[in-house]
Amino acid sequence: MNEEDQRAELEAVLASTLFVRAPELSKILKYVCERHFSNPADTIKEYSIAVEALGRGSNFRPEEDSIVRVQAARLRKQLKRYYETDGVAHALQIRISLTGYKPEFVYARTPEGRAAEAAYEQNWNGRSAGGPDDSLSLETRQAPGILGESDPAIISESGTAFDQPRASRSRSSRKKLSLVLALVATAAILAVVGATDMYRSRTTSTTIPSALSAPPNAIPGTNIRVGFTGPTFLDARGSTWLGDRYFTGGEVFSQTSNQIRRTFDQSLYQTGRRGNFSYAIPLRPGVYELHLHFAEVYFGQAIGADTQRLFDVSINGVPVMPGFDIAKDAGGVYIADEKIFKDVSPGSDGFLRLDFSSRRGQALLNGIEVRPGIRGKMLPVRILCSSHSRLDRNGWLWQADQYFSGGRIAELAESIRDAGFGDFSSYRTGNFDYAIPVAEGSYRIRLLFAEPVIGRERPAEGTGLRLFDVYCNGRALAGRLDVFREAGGPYRVVEKTFSRLQPDAQGKILLSFVPVRSYAVLLAIEVLDENW
């Protein structure tokens, strides 16, 4: 491996939400990596980290102050957590040696191998727990029919198998697991050699090029804020976006006069590129998930925008969105719209090529996300009803609230502590809905509720005081839901899981929370591809 690959991985880690929100750990990681780049044989001392990275004075004494040892232990855990979540598909990974502070750059298993490992551990954990949830989850995946037809969706409350904490394992079980995973990883590596490199569901496959054929500036995924002339942009979720690059043609625009709905990130949709243009993004060989961001910001609500802007979008030369109409897809003007494509790979030349061609009006684009993906599966969507992202107790990242319309975020009087998730500090309340973009497929949705107000003073008097309905794409999921009654009181989390849900014609899962008595309340939403 070369230093350029190592630096690219370091930049990806430091730009992630986990490290943006951990500045002390970021300082240590950047410092030890820079020391490694300048002299790989150099021994990195505890004293130099304290003084040069953390700003301790020259009188720092390691034998009296354990700050470096404590932070290094946290850094090792944070890196492990990163490569189990946001960086799960990264082939190159960074580790800190268990003895000393030297960074290690190692090639890990392929995404396919990691997916197999996750599936194996999920099934193993469900059997070891011995509870009913694993069999219920299996029945849900195999049950025929679609929600709202002859078979109603199977609903499980409080604890599906894929969210159980990891069970303790004996040493012999770990050895068996390691052997199985080694075999899975070997098979996955062989599978990658014969994998396809085009947008698999729509074109004939060809062989993925080797790492040697990747462009010299190839990257492991990226976020691009289209039309933005600055170097980087930090969004509300804590994710870093690069300024506009890799484009040909079109012109930059900026529209800041109106508020964009269904997002906290107003500025992301206020700049963009329009006209006939293309992008050639250099990527390392692999499987990616592509997110394209749009908002119709030129036609006012009074005039309307339907059929006023039509354009074609192609991925690696394959048409994927012919005659795309932003306003029609989003449900109106000044609304954030997102389209998702899984199983996307760079072409044989190492570039992911995106083409935008005008039919009526001008093609328009606001943002591009290219995320390392898992073949055949859309990455999970986890939304926390909060203005801030955070990790749950299993290390999964839940993004700050997005895709919503209506209602408001309200702070809890005191945190709700849940054994499976951790602490909730806020919730969404009112008459509201979520339009969650997904790729083609079938999905399982988990909703988390709690009664935040009623019954706190008089717990015996809360039943029936808050009732609301929950719909998915117009079909009822829950009628006259009484969270207080089902939880047995306030400040207790109730989970409901709905399976075999499919997006509408616009590629959205529209969840509506409609008040019957008082307002609806919600803590969080999880959307999982049924293939997980």
RODO-2510 file (C-alpha; in nm, 4 decimals, decimal comma):
residues 532
     n   res          X          Y          Z
     1     m     0,0000     0,0000     0,0000
     2     n     0,1194     0,3567    -0,0592
     3     e     0,1084     0,6698     0,1537
     4     e    -0,1603     0,8266    -0,0648
     5     d    -0,4023     0,5441     0,0189
     6     q    -0,3160     0,5741     0,3864
     7     r    -0,3712     0,9492     0,3887
     8     a    -0,7036     0,9095     0,2067
     9     e    -0,8221     0,6650     0,4728
    10     l    -0,7073     0,8980     0,7520
    11     e    -0,9033     1,1870     0,5950
    12     a    -1,2145     0,9689     0,5642
    13     v    -1,1948     0,8695     0,9315
    14     l    -1,1348     1,2256     1,0555
    15     a    -1,4279     1,3548     0,8451
    16     s    -1,6718     1,1020     0,9938
    17     t    -1,9311     1,1981     1,2534
    18     l    -1,7668     0,9797     1,5178
    19     f    -1,4407     1,1742     1,4986
    20     v    -1,5735     1,5211     1,4168
    21     r    -1,7490     1,5048     1,7532
    22     a    -1,4389     1,3708     1,9321
    23     p    -1,1738     1,6425     1,8786
    24     e    -0,9239     1,5064     2,1336
    25     l    -0,9243     1,1626     1,9716
    26     s    -0,8920     1,3237     1,6285
    27     k    -0,5872     1,5206     1,7407
    28     i    -0,4139     1,2069     1,8666
    29     l    -0,4986     1,0050     1,5554
    30     k    -0,3802     1,2770     1,3193
    31     y    -0,0603     1,3309     1,5176
    32     v     0,0478     0,9674     1,5343
    33     c    -0,0339     0,9139     1,1656
    34     e     0,1663     1,2197     1,0586
    35     r     0,4598     1,0956     1,2654
    36     h     0,4233     0,7588     1,0936
    37     f     0,4191     0,9199     0,7467
    38     s     0,7324     1,1217     0,8194
    39     n     0,9251     0,8283     0,9698
    40     p     0,7597     0,4822     0,9829
    41     a     1,0384     0,3471     1,2031
    42     d     1,0003     0,6228     1,4622
    43     t     0,8838     0,5283     1,8129
    44     i     0,6022     0,7570     1,9270
    45     k     0,6338     0,8503     2,2938
    46     e     0,3562     0,9233     2,5416
    47     y     0,5235     1,2523     2,6333
    48     s     0,5307     1,3804     2,2729
    49     i     0,1589     1,3004     2,2259
    50     a     0,0697     1,4893     2,5428
    51     v     0,2764     1,7968     2,4588
    52     e     0,2514     1,8180     2,0795
    53     a    -0,0988     1,6766     2,0181
    54     l    -0,2930     1,7578     2,3344
    55     g    -0,1179     2,0830     2,4246
    56     r     0,0075     1,9793     2,7677
    57     g     0,2974     2,1839     2,9043
    58     s     0,6605     2,0814     2,8887
    59     n     0,6394     1,9820     3,2558
    60     f     0,4023     1,6945     3,1710
    61     r     0,4906     1,3775     3,3647
    62     p     0,3441     1,0503     3,2280
    63     e     0,3866     0,8727     3,5591
    64     e     0,1573     1,1280     3,7257
    65     d    -0,0910     1,1990     3,4455
    66     s    -0,2595     0,9128     3,2586
    67     i    -0,4413     1,1309     3,0026
    68     v    -0,2592     0,9853     2,7001
    69     r    -0,3125     0,6237     2,8058
    70     v    -0,6809     0,6882     2,8750
    71     q    -0,7380     0,8702     2,5454
    72     a    -0,5441     0,6072     2,3494
    73     a    -0,7706     0,3364     2,4911
    74     r    -1,0725     0,5428     2,3858
    75     l    -0,9184     0,5932     2,0408
    76     r    -0,8794     0,2184     1,9886
    77     k    -1,2453     0,1675     2,0815
    78     q    -1,3577     0,4559     1,8593
    79     l    -1,1703     0,3166     1,5587
    80     k    -1,3239    -0,0257     1,6197
    81     r    -1,6683     0,1341     1,6381
    82     y    -1,6054     0,3320     1,3188
    83     y    -1,5125     0,0201     1,1213
    84     e    -1,8215    -0,1579     1,2528
    85     t    -2,0504     0,1268     1,1352
    86     d    -1,9632     0,4075     0,8908
    87     g    -1,6381     0,2450     0,7752
    88     v    -1,7652    -0,1125     0,7590
    89     a    -1,6971    -0,1389     0,3845
    90     h    -1,3473     0,0115     0,3897
    91     a    -1,0828    -0,2325     0,2695
    92     l    -0,7990    -0,0333     0,4288
    93     q    -0,8328     0,0266     0,8032
    94     i    -0,6370     0,2121     1,0719
    95     r    -0,5554     0,0580     1,4076
    96     i    -0,3449     0,1703     1,7016
    97     s    -0,1055    -0,0940     1,8306
    98     l    -0,1975    -0,2422     2,1679
    99     t     0,1563    -0,1810     2,2909
   100     g     0,2614     0,1767     2,2266
   101     y     0,0952     0,4307     1,9998
   102     k     0,2101     0,3340     1,6517
   103     p    -0,0655     0,3450     1,3836
   104     e    -0,1122     0,0334     1,1740
   105     f    -0,2680     0,0382     0,8258
   106     v    -0,4124    -0,3031     0,7425
   107     y    -0,6317    -0,4479     0,4698
   108     a    -0,9481    -0,5917     0,6243
   109     r    -1,2075    -0,8307     0,4873
   110     t    -1,4246    -0,7373     0,1916
   111     p    -1,7759    -0,5890     0,2464
   112     e    -1,9259    -0,9235     0,1465
   113     g    -1,7253    -1,0995     0,4155
   114     r    -1,8344    -0,8489     0,6771
   115     a    -2,1976    -0,8856     0,5774
   116     a    -2,1697    -1,2615     0,6160
   117     e    -2,0080    -1,2148     0,9547
   118     a    -2,2884    -0,9824     1,0688
   119     a    -2,5536    -1,2264     0,9496
   120     y    -2,3807    -1,5168     1,1242
   121     e    -2,3507    -1,3252     1,4515
   122     q    -2,7131    -1,2135     1,4292
   123     n    -2,8369    -1,5697     1,3941
   124     w    -2,5954    -1,6984     1,6583
   125     n    -2,7066    -1,4323     1,9062
   126     g    -3,0739    -1,5050     1,8449
   127     r    -3,0292    -1,8771     1,9149
   128     s    -2,8207    -1,8165     2,2255
   129     a    -3,0783    -1,5772     2,3658
   130     g    -3,3421    -1,8489     2,3448
   131     g    -3,6296    -1,6005     2,3201
   132     p    -3,9249    -1,5858     2,0813
   133     d    -3,8061    -1,2844     1,8833
   134     d    -3,5740    -1,4758     1,6482
   135     s    -3,8495    -1,7101     1,5311
   136     l    -4,0865    -1,4156     1,4934
   137     s    -3,8326    -1,2299     1,2812
   138     l    -3,7879    -1,5407     1,0625
   139     e    -4,1647    -1,5759     1,0174
   140     t    -4,1838    -1,2103     0,9231
   141     r    -3,9253    -1,2481     0,6474
   142     q    -4,0921    -1,5575     0,5036
   143     a    -4,4573    -1,4520     0,5313
   144     p    -4,6266    -1,4003     0,1916
   145     g    -4,8389    -1,1052     0,0922
   146     i    -4,8125    -0,7275     0,1193
   147     l    -4,9216    -0,5075     0,4047
   148     g    -5,2869    -0,4152     0,3761
   149     e    -5,3884    -0,7129     0,1603
   150     s    -5,5047    -1,0544     0,2824
   151     d    -5,2007    -1,0944     0,5084
   152     p    -5,1572    -0,8151     0,7646
   153     a    -4,8017    -0,7203     0,8517
   154     i    -4,6526    -0,9057     1,1422
   155     i    -4,5793    -0,6634     1,4243
   156     s    -4,3325    -0,7375     1,7006
   157     e    -4,3015    -0,5122     2,0025
   158     s    -3,9924    -0,4365     2,2095
   159     g    -3,6935    -0,6276     2,0893
   160     t    -3,6366    -0,7823     1,7477
   161     a    -3,3503    -1,0272     1,7050
   162     f    -3,1298    -0,7933     1,5032
   163     d    -3,1022    -0,5479     1,7931
   164     q    -3,0242    -0,7834     2,0808
   165     p    -2,6947    -0,7115     2,2627
   166     r    -2,4198    -0,9573     2,1848
   167     a    -2,4276    -1,2634     2,4040
   168     s    -2,1191    -1,3819     2,5892
   169     r    -1,9306    -1,6572     2,4105
   170     s    -1,6975    -1,9280     2,5351
   171     r    -1,3371    -1,9463     2,4104
   172     s    -1,4103    -2,2572     2,2049
   173     s    -1,7084    -2,0869     2,0409
   174     r    -1,4894    -1,7923     1,9440
   175     k    -1,2388    -2,0260     1,7794
   176     k    -1,5160    -2,1917     1,5803
   177     l    -1,6516    -1,8506     1,4811
   178     s    -1,3065    -1,7342     1,3693
   179     l    -1,2647    -2,0445     1,1523
   180     v    -1,6036    -1,9919     0,9878
   181     l    -1,5353    -1,6244     0,9259
   182     a    -1,1968    -1,7005     0,7740
   183     l    -1,3633    -1,9369     0,5268
   184     v    -1,6337    -1,6780     0,4525
   185     a    -1,3752    -1,4055     0,3947
   186     t    -1,1768    -1,6286     0,1573
   187     a    -1,4905    -1,7093    -0,0417
   188     a    -1,5842    -1,3401    -0,0543
   189     i    -1,2423    -1,2417    -0,1905
   190     l    -1,2772    -1,5010    -0,4676
   191     a    -1,6273    -1,3717    -0,5397
   192     v    -1,5052    -1,0129    -0,5823
   193     v    -1,2709    -1,1212    -0,8649
   194     g    -1,5700    -1,2223    -1,0754
   195     a    -1,8031    -0,9435    -0,9629
   196     t    -1,9600    -0,6881    -1,1913
   197     d    -1,8515    -0,3262    -1,2192
   198     m    -2,1508    -0,1604    -1,3837
   199     y    -2,4862    -0,0778    -1,2380
   200     r    -2,5724    -0,4470    -1,1984
   201     s    -2,9489    -0,4435    -1,2114
   202     r    -2,9652    -0,2672    -1,5474
   203     t    -2,6730    -0,3734    -1,7670
   204     t    -2,4410    -0,6573    -1,8672
   205     s    -2,1642    -0,7262    -1,6166
   206     t    -1,7919    -0,6916    -1,6732
   207     t    -1,4973    -0,7671    -1,4484
   208     i    -1,4120    -0,5191    -1,1739
   209     p    -1,0652    -0,3743    -1,2428
   210     s    -0,7887    -0,4511    -0,9995
   211     a    -0,6703    -0,1894    -0,7515
   212     l    -0,3746    -0,1230    -0,9827
   213     s    -0,6108     0,0093    -1,2526
   214     a    -0,7804     0,2618    -1,0217
   215     p    -0,7120     0,6299    -1,0994
   216     p    -0,4232     0,7792    -0,8986
   217     n    -0,6672     0,9998    -0,7045
   218     a    -0,9228     0,7213    -0,6423
   219     i    -1,1209     0,7569    -0,3193
   220     p    -1,3284     0,5186    -0,0995
   221     g    -1,6494     0,7200    -0,1366
   222     t    -1,7226     1,0893    -0,0972
   223     n    -1,9799     1,3648    -0,0392
   224     i    -1,9870     1,6516    -0,2904
   225     r    -2,1853     1,9693    -0,2289
   226     v    -2,2600     2,0643    -0,5886
   227     g    -2,2071     2,4293    -0,6807
   228     f    -2,0233     2,5045    -0,3555
   229     t    -1,6943     2,6878    -0,4140
   230     g    -1,5482     2,6403    -0,0665
   231     p    -1,3152     2,3497     0,0225
   232     t    -1,5484     2,1685     0,2665
   233     f    -1,8927     2,1973     0,4241
   234     l    -2,0115     2,0397     0,7526
   235     d    -2,3805     1,9463     0,7535
   236     a    -2,6243     1,9183     1,0458
   237     r    -2,5452     1,5480     1,0894
   238     g    -2,1744     1,6203     1,1348
   239     s    -2,0794     1,4810     0,7922
   240     t    -1,8194     1,6592     0,5788
   241     w    -1,8951     1,7507     0,2150
   242     l    -1,6295     1,8504    -0,0351
   243     g    -1,6725     2,1533    -0,2569
   244     d    -1,7827     2,1000    -0,6166
   245     r    -1,5345     1,8932    -0,8245
   246     y    -1,4986     1,6229    -1,0922
   247     f    -1,7565     1,8018    -1,3151
   248     t    -1,7707     1,8964    -1,6826
   249     g    -2,0190     2,1488    -1,8234
   250     g    -2,3136     2,3262    -1,6678
   251     e    -2,3116     2,6391    -1,4544
   252     v    -2,3182     2,7063    -1,0818
   253     f    -2,6250     2,8662    -0,9216
   254     s    -2,7228     2,9959    -0,5760
   255     q    -3,0817     3,0422    -0,4555
   256     t    -3,1200     3,1444    -0,0907
   257     s    -3,4549     3,3237    -0,0793
   258     n    -3,6815     3,0367     0,0281
   259     q    -3,6771     2,7779     0,3052
   260     i    -3,6258     2,4166     0,1983
   261     r    -3,8579     2,1658     0,3654
   262     r    -3,7800     1,8125     0,4931
   263     t    -3,4250     1,8967     0,5995
   264     f    -3,2234     2,0829     0,8627
   265     d    -2,9538     2,1510     0,5985
   266     q    -3,0903     2,4547     0,4168
   267     s    -2,7625     2,5595     0,2567
   268     l    -2,7014     2,2174     0,0981
   269     y    -3,0008     2,2737    -0,1322
   270     q    -2,9385     2,6432    -0,1974
   271     t    -2,6418     2,5887    -0,4287
   272     g    -2,6107     2,3563    -0,7254
   273     r    -2,5272     2,3039    -1,0918
   274     r    -2,7667     2,3354    -1,3856
   275     g    -2,7588     2,2790    -1,7613
   276     n    -2,6059     1,9803    -1,9401
   277     f    -2,3237     1,8459    -1,7271
   278     s    -2,1492     1,5314    -1,6093
   279     y    -1,9342     1,4042    -1,3228
   280     a    -1,6458     1,1554    -1,3395
   281     i    -1,5714     1,0563    -0,9783
   282     p    -1,2533     0,8493    -0,9276
   283     l    -1,3328     0,5536    -0,7017
   284     r    -1,1526     0,2509    -0,5745
   285     p    -1,2948    -0,0786    -0,7051
   286     g    -1,5897    -0,1959    -0,4991
   287     v    -1,9624    -0,1675    -0,4399
   288     y    -2,1144     0,1692    -0,3511
   289     e    -2,4483     0,3267    -0,2658
   290     l    -2,5244     0,6455    -0,4595
   291     h    -2,7412     0,9280    -0,3225
   292     l    -2,8398     1,2202    -0,5480
   293     h    -2,9876     1,5340    -0,3887
   294     f    -3,2290     1,7752    -0,5599
   295     a    -3,4652     2,0613    -0,4761
   296     e    -3,6777     2,2662    -0,7167
   297     v    -3,5871     2,6237    -0,6234
   298     y    -3,6725     2,8214    -0,9396
   299     f    -4,0498     2,7807    -0,9798
   300     g    -4,2716     2,9368    -0,7135
   301     q    -4,5567     2,7598    -0,5393
   302     a    -4,8208     2,9833    -0,6976
   303     i    -4,7058     2,9096    -1,0540
   304     g    -4,6203     2,5441    -0,9984
   305     a    -4,3353     2,3449    -1,1478
   306     d    -4,4907     2,0228    -1,2755
   307     t    -4,3485     1,9299    -1,6192
   308     q    -4,1568     2,2602    -1,6302
   309     r    -3,8228     2,0887    -1,5703
   310     l    -3,7544     1,7457    -1,7205
   311     f    -3,4126     1,5842    -1,7578
   312     d    -3,2388     1,2470    -1,7908
   313     v    -2,9862     1,0941    -1,5516
   314     s    -2,7459     0,8133    -1,6444
   315     i    -2,5011     0,6092    -1,4363
   316     n    -2,2002     0,4789    -1,6307
   317     g    -2,3910     0,5359    -1,9525
   318     v    -2,7034     0,3481    -1,8384
   319     p    -3,0281     0,5558    -1,8141
   320     v    -3,1691     0,5331    -1,4603
   321     m    -3,3985     0,8403    -1,4372
   322     p    -3,5486     0,9272    -1,7778
   323     g    -3,7577     1,2443    -1,7851
   324     f    -3,6994     1,3184    -1,4156
   325     d    -3,9241     1,5884    -1,2672
   326     i    -3,7978     1,7145    -0,9296
   327     a    -4,1260     1,8767    -0,8202
   328     k    -4,3270     1,5673    -0,9072
   329     d    -4,0875     1,3380    -0,7243
   330     a    -4,0548     1,5587    -0,4147
   331     g    -4,4225     1,6508    -0,3945
   332     g    -4,3742     2,0206    -0,4662
   333     v    -4,1205     2,3008    -0,4863
   334     y    -3,8658     2,3958    -0,2189
   335     i    -3,8663     2,0396    -0,0845
   336     a    -3,5465     1,8379    -0,0379
   337     d    -3,5548     1,5300    -0,2616
   338     e    -3,3172     1,2338    -0,2599
   339     k    -3,2777     0,9377    -0,4955
   340     i    -3,0856     0,6260    -0,3876
   341     f    -2,9198     0,3564    -0,5999
   342     k    -2,7516     0,0494    -0,4524
   343     d    -2,4999    -0,1859    -0,6207
   344     v    -2,3196     0,0964    -0,8029
   345     s    -1,9541     0,0493    -0,9043
   346     p    -1,6967     0,2488    -1,1023
   347     g    -1,6493     0,1565    -1,4657
   348     s    -1,3500    -0,0302    -1,6039
   349     d    -1,1554     0,2987    -1,6133
   350     g    -1,2026     0,3486    -1,2372
   351     f    -1,4523     0,6362    -1,2642
   352     l    -1,8173     0,6572    -1,1628
   353     r    -1,9717     0,8607    -1,4429
   354     l    -2,2938     1,0558    -1,3918
   355     d    -2,4597     1,2377    -1,6827
   356     f    -2,7391     1,4964    -1,6571
   357     s    -2,9090     1,5908    -1,9872
   358     s    -3,1847     1,8516    -2,0217
   359     r    -3,5163     1,7851    -2,1965
   360     r    -3,7307     2,0805    -2,0859
   361     g    -3,5742     2,3562    -1,8841
   362     q    -3,2307     2,2719    -1,7452
   363     a    -3,1083     1,9687    -1,5532
   364     l    -3,0364     2,0568    -1,1904
   365     l    -2,8404     1,8923    -0,9063
   366     n    -2,7566     1,9925    -0,5469
   367     g    -2,5506     1,7109    -0,3989
   368     i    -2,3816     1,3743    -0,4549
   369     e    -2,3061     1,1123    -0,1908
   370     v    -2,1099     0,7990    -0,2763
   371     r    -2,1051     0,5666     0,0244
   372     p    -1,9243     0,2306     0,0506
   373     g    -2,2053    -0,0229     0,0220
   374     i    -2,2951    -0,3886     0,0627
   375     r    -2,3899    -0,5828    -0,2487
   376     g    -2,7639    -0,6451    -0,2802
   377     k    -2,8573    -0,4408     0,0277
   378     m    -2,9374    -0,0802     0,1008
   379     l    -2,7525     0,0580     0,4004
   380     p    -2,9710     0,1002     0,7129
   381     v    -3,1468     0,4317     0,7738
   382     r    -3,1574     0,5329     1,1395
   383     i    -3,3250     0,8618     1,2305
   384     l    -3,3299     1,0125     1,5779
   385     c    -3,5938     1,2771     1,6527
   386     s    -3,3281     1,5241     1,7587
   387     s    -3,1244     1,8061     1,6092
   388     h    -2,8088     1,6049     1,6851
   389     s    -2,6759     1,2658     1,5731
   390     r    -2,5640     1,0118     1,8329
   391     l    -2,4616     0,6507     1,8896
   392     d    -2,6764     0,3924     2,0633
   393     r    -2,5392     0,1393     2,3109
   394     n    -2,4590    -0,1062     2,0320
   395     g    -2,2431     0,1525     1,8571
   396     w    -2,4875     0,2204     1,5709
   397     l    -2,5044     0,5779     1,4455
   398     w    -2,8489     0,7439     1,4467
   399     q    -2,8634     1,0543     1,2284
   400     a    -3,0162     1,3860     1,3297
   401     d    -3,3801     1,4284     1,2251
   402     q    -3,4392     1,4463     0,8488
   403     y    -3,7032     1,3808     0,5785
   404     f    -3,9771     1,5232     0,8053
   405     s    -4,2626     1,7646     0,7452
   406     g    -4,4810     1,9151     1,0179
   407     g    -4,4603     1,8813     1,3931
   408     r    -4,1690     2,0031     1,6010
   409     i    -3,8779     1,8761     1,8074
   410     a    -3,9439     1,8996     2,1823
   411     e    -3,6978     1,8426     2,4633
   412     l    -3,7773     1,5894     2,7356
   413     a    -3,7953     1,7090     3,0943
   414     e    -3,5416     1,4374     3,1767
   415     s    -3,3791     1,1707     2,9625
   416     i    -3,5619     0,8455     2,8900
   417     r    -3,3253     0,5570     2,9580
   418     d    -3,3761     0,2507     2,7433
   419     a    -3,1843    -0,0727     2,7954
   420     g    -3,1440    -0,1389     2,4232
   421     f    -3,0841     0,2121     2,2884
   422     g    -2,9441     0,4326     2,5611
   423     d    -3,0771     0,7784     2,6509
   424     f    -3,3393     0,9754     2,4574
   425     s    -3,3406     1,3499     2,5254
   426     s    -3,5974     1,4737     2,2701
   427     y    -3,8914     1,3659     2,0526
   428     r    -4,1058     1,4862     1,7602
   429     t    -4,4647     1,5816     1,8333
   430     g    -4,7612     1,7165     1,6361
   431     n    -4,9259     1,6153     1,3073
   432     f    -4,6262     1,5143     1,0960
   433     d    -4,4911     1,2754     0,8358
   434     y    -4,1609     1,1428     0,7004
   435     a    -4,0818     1,0807     0,3307
   436     i    -3,7831     0,8467     0,3586
   437     p    -3,6053     0,7768     0,0271
   438     v    -3,5013     0,4161    -0,0369
   439     a    -3,3740     0,2029    -0,3238
   440     e    -3,5950    -0,0552    -0,4927
   441     g    -3,6778    -0,3403    -0,2551
   442     s    -3,8721    -0,4471     0,0517
   443     y    -3,8113    -0,3006     0,3963
   444     r    -3,8626    -0,3590     0,7671
   445     i    -3,9379    -0,0510     0,9767
   446     r    -3,8950    -0,0145     1,3506
   447     l    -4,0629     0,2785     1,5285
   448     l    -3,9764     0,3818     1,8853
   449     f    -4,2319     0,5672     2,0974
   450     a    -4,2720     0,6862     2,4561
   451     e    -4,5245     0,9029     2,6391
   452     p    -4,3281     1,2190     2,7287
   453     v    -4,5851     1,4279     2,9173
   454     i    -4,9173     1,2664     3,0056
   455     g    -4,9264     1,0734     3,3320
   456     r    -4,5971     1,1969     3,4733
   457     e    -4,7742     1,3627     3,7639
   458     r    -5,0572     1,1071     3,7967
   459     p    -4,9498     0,7768     3,6337
   460     a    -5,2880     0,6130     3,6936
   461     e    -5,4696     0,8703     3,4758
   462     g    -5,2824     0,8569     3,1458
   463     t    -5,4655     0,5875     2,9484
   464     g    -5,6658     0,7164     2,6528
   465     l    -5,5479     1,0767     2,6772
   466     r    -5,3161     1,0567     2,3736
   467     l    -5,4301     0,8584     2,0683
   468     f    -5,2923     0,8726     1,7133
   469     d    -5,2826     0,6737     1,3896
   470     v    -4,9750     0,5606     1,1972
   471     y    -4,9837     0,5094     0,8184
   472     c    -4,7303     0,3923     0,5611
   473     n    -4,7940     0,5118     0,2050
   474     g    -5,1605     0,5589     0,2957
   475     r    -5,2132     0,2164     0,4578
   476     a    -5,2804     0,1881     0,8292
   477     l    -5,0056     0,0403     1,0440
   478     a    -5,1532     0,1252     1,3826
   479     g    -5,4931     0,2732     1,4714
   480     r    -5,5629     0,4824     1,7816
   481     l    -5,2202     0,3996     1,9213
   482     d    -5,2071     0,4610     2,2975
   483     v    -4,8381     0,4642     2,3877
   484     f    -4,9072     0,5211     2,7585
   485     r    -5,1313     0,2143     2,7821
   486     e    -4,9015    -0,0139     2,5829
   487     a    -4,5915     0,0918     2,7769
   488     g    -4,7644     0,0769     3,1133
   489     g    -4,6836     0,4382     3,1951
   490     p    -4,4880     0,7448     3,0819
   491     y    -4,1160     0,7536     2,9951
   492     r    -4,1136     0,3873     2,8890
   493     v    -4,0102     0,2948     2,5364
   494     v    -4,2444     0,0972     2,3103
   495     e    -4,1087    -0,0540     1,9887
   496     k    -4,3182    -0,1588     1,6905
   497     t    -4,1775    -0,3400     1,3885
   498     f    -4,3538    -0,3579     1,0512
   499     s    -4,2307    -0,5827     0,7730
   500     r    -4,2614    -0,6231     0,3962
   501     l    -4,3107    -0,2511     0,3333
   502     q    -4,2332    -0,1197    -0,0136
   503     p    -4,1709     0,2332    -0,1436
   504     d    -4,4211     0,4273    -0,3504
   505     a    -4,3754     0,5231    -0,7157
   506     q    -4,1378     0,8038    -0,6143
   507     g    -3,9112     0,5688    -0,4199
   508     k    -4,0284     0,6946    -0,0795
   509     i    -4,1571     0,5280     0,2345
   510     l    -4,4093     0,7852     0,3554
   511     l    -4,4831     0,7482     0,7268
   512     s    -4,7680     0,9626     0,8576
   513     f    -4,8462     1,0230     1,2272
   514     v    -5,1997     1,1613     1,2541
   515     p    -5,3488     1,2830     1,5854
   516     v    -5,6824     1,1457     1,7081
   517     r    -5,6666     1,2856     2,0621
   518     s    -5,3821     1,5199     2,1540
   519     y    -5,0715     1,5058     1,9282
   520     a    -4,8655     1,2161     1,7950
   521     v    -4,5223     1,1523     1,9493
   522     l    -4,2143     0,9706     1,8157
   523     l    -3,8591     0,9008     1,9364
   524     a    -3,6832     0,7343     1,6415
   525     i    -3,7192     0,5442     1,3114
   526     e    -3,5110     0,2573     1,1745
   527     v    -3,5462     0,1334     0,8138
   528     l    -3,3745    -0,1951     0,7237
   529     d    -3,3527    -0,3704     0,3887
   530     e    -3,5325    -0,7066     0,4225
   531     n    -3,2203    -0,8721     0,2772
   532     w    -3,0288    -0,7980     0,5991
***
